[in-house]
Amino acid sequence: MAEQMTGGCACGRIRYEAMIDNDDAYFCHCRMCQRATGSVSIAFKNIRKADLEWAHEPDWFHSSPIARRPYCRECGTSLGFAHPDSDRIDVTVASFDEPARFRPTAHFGVESMHRAWLCPPEGLKETRADEYRPLVDRWMKAVGKLPE
C-alpha cells in the first residue's frame, strides 16, 4: 500500500512529498555519485517522478550529459539523481524525514565501491555525537539544545 512521506534539505528551503510503495532502497558507489556527494556512496530510493511533488522547486545541477541532480543551493543538500528521459527519479534516503524505514536491497556502481568503508574493521572506536562534550558544548552555546 502506498504511503506519503515527506523530506527536504537541511535548511528547510526545499521540501517534498513522495508516494512510497515499498521500503526498498539501494546504494550507489559510482564515481559520479562519489564526486557529487563527496562521499564513498549514497543511498537512494527510486520512485516515479509523478509520485514526487516539490513544495519549492530545487536547484538542478547537470552532472553529466545524461543526468541531472536536484539540490539546495543555500545549504548544499543533495536531494537526488535523475535522467531527464526517464519517468523515474532517485531521491536521497537521508533527505527523507524518516529515512530509517528504508532497507538497502542492492549495490550499484560496484566497480568504484570502497569495500573497506562499507565493512570497516571491527574494534574501531565508536563515539556518539550527542555524548561528545566539545560538540555538545558548541550546540548548547549556539542554540541551547542539541539538533534533532
C-alpha positions as CSV (number, residue, x, y, z in Angstrom):
1,M,0.0,0.0,0.0
2,A,1.4,3.4,-1.0
3,E,2.2,5.8,1.7
4,Q,3.0,9.5,1.5
5,M,6.3,10.6,3.0
6,T,8.0,14.0,3.4
7,G,11.5,15.2,3.2
8,G,13.7,18.1,2.3
9,C,17.1,19.8,2.6
10,A,19.0,20.8,5.8
11,C,17.9,24.4,5.8
12,G,14.3,23.7,5.0
13,R,14.1,25.7,1.8
14,I,13.4,22.7,-0.3
15,R,10.6,20.4,0.8
16,Y,8.9,17.5,-0.9
17,E,6.2,14.9,-0.6
18,A,6.6,11.4,-2.2
19,M,4.3,8.4,-2.6
20,I,6.3,5.3,-1.4
21,D,5.0,1.9,-2.2
22,N,7.8,-0.2,-0.5
23,D,10.9,0.1,1.7
24,D,13.5,-0.9,-0.9
25,A,16.5,1.4,-1.4
26,Y,19.9,0.9,-2.9
27,F,23.5,2.2,-2.5
28,C,25.2,3.8,-5.4
29,H,29.0,3.7,-5.4
30,C,29.7,5.1,-8.9
31,R,32.4,7.8,-9.3
32,M,29.8,10.4,-10.5
33,C,27.8,9.9,-7.2
34,Q,31.0,9.9,-5.2
35,R,32.1,13.2,-6.7
36,A,28.6,14.8,-6.5
37,T,28.2,13.9,-2.8
38,G,31.8,13.9,-1.5
39,S,31.1,10.5,0.0
40,V,32.1,6.9,-0.8
41,S,28.5,6.0,-1.6
42,I,25.0,7.3,-1.4
43,A,21.7,5.7,-0.5
44,F,18.8,6.3,-3.0
45,K,15.1,5.5,-3.1
46,N,13.9,5.1,-6.7
47,I,10.4,6.3,-7.3
48,R,8.2,7.5,-10.2
49,K,8.7,11.3,-10.9
50,A,4.9,11.5,-10.9
51,D,4.9,10.4,-7.3
52,L,7.2,13.2,-6.2
53,E,5.9,16.8,-5.6
54,W,8.3,19.6,-4.7
55,A,6.8,22.3,-2.4
56,H,9.7,24.5,-3.7
57,E,11.4,23.6,-6.9
58,P,15.0,22.5,-6.1
59,D,18.0,23.8,-7.9
60,W,19.4,21.4,-10.6
61,F,23.0,20.5,-11.4
62,H,23.6,18.9,-14.8
63,S,26.2,16.4,-13.5
64,S,26.7,14.8,-16.9
65,P,25.4,14.9,-20.5
66,I,22.8,12.3,-19.5
67,A,21.8,13.2,-15.9
68,R,21.0,16.0,-13.5
69,R,20.7,16.2,-9.7
70,P,18.3,18.2,-7.5
71,Y,19.9,20.0,-4.6
72,C,19.6,23.1,-2.4
73,R,21.9,26.0,-3.4
74,E,21.5,27.5,0.1
75,C,22.7,24.6,2.2
76,G,24.1,22.2,-0.4
77,T,21.9,19.2,0.4
78,S,22.0,16.6,-2.3
79,L,18.4,15.5,-3.0
80,G,18.6,13.0,-5.8
81,F,19.6,11.9,-9.3
82,A,17.5,11.8,-12.5
83,H,17.9,11.0,-16.1
84,P,15.7,13.6,-18.0
85,D,14.4,11.0,-20.4
86,S,13.2,8.7,-17.6
87,D,9.9,8.7,-15.7
88,R,11.8,7.8,-12.5
89,I,14.0,9.6,-10.1
90,D,16.3,8.6,-7.3
91,V,15.7,10.5,-4.1
92,T,18.4,10.5,-1.4
93,V,17.3,8.4,1.5
94,A,18.9,10.7,4.0
95,S,16.7,13.6,2.8
96,F,13.5,11.9,3.9
97,D,12.2,12.9,7.3
98,E,12.1,9.2,8.3
99,P,15.0,7.6,6.5
100,A,15.3,4.6,8.9
101,R,12.3,2.9,7.3
102,F,14.2,2.1,4.1
103,R,16.3,-1.1,3.7
104,P,19.0,-1.5,1.1
105,T,18.4,-4.3,-1.4
106,A,21.3,-3.7,-3.9
107,H,24.6,-2.0,-4.7
108,F,25.1,-0.2,-7.9
109,G,28.4,1.1,-9.4
110,V,30.4,-1.6,-7.6
111,E,33.4,-1.1,-9.7
112,S,34.1,2.0,-7.5
113,M,33.0,0.5,-4.2
114,H,35.2,1.2,-1.2
115,R,34.7,-2.1,0.4
116,A,36.8,-1.2,3.5
117,W,34.4,1.7,4.1
118,L,31.3,-0.5,3.6
119,C,32.6,-3.1,6.1
120,P,35.0,-1.3,8.3
121,P,37.4,-3.2,10.5
122,E,36.0,-4.3,13.8
123,G,37.2,-2.7,17.0
124,L,37.4,0.9,15.9
125,K,36.4,3.4,18.5
126,E,32.7,4.4,18.3
127,T,31.6,7.8,19.5
128,R,28.0,9.1,19.8
129,A,27.7,12.7,18.6
130,D,25.3,13.6,21.4
131,E,27.9,12.4,24.0
132,Y,30.9,14.2,22.5
133,R,31.4,17.0,25.0
134,P,33.1,19.6,22.7
135,L,30.3,19.2,20.2
136,V,27.5,19.3,22.8
137,D,29.0,22.4,24.3
138,R,29.1,24.2,20.9
139,W,25.4,23.3,20.3
140,M,24.4,24.4,23.8
141,K,26.2,27.7,23.5
142,A,24.8,28.4,20.0
143,V,21.2,27.4,20.4
144,G,20.7,26.0,23.9
145,K,19.9,22.4,22.7
146,L,21.1,19.6,20.5
147,P,19.8,19.2,17.0
148,E,17.1,16.7,16.3
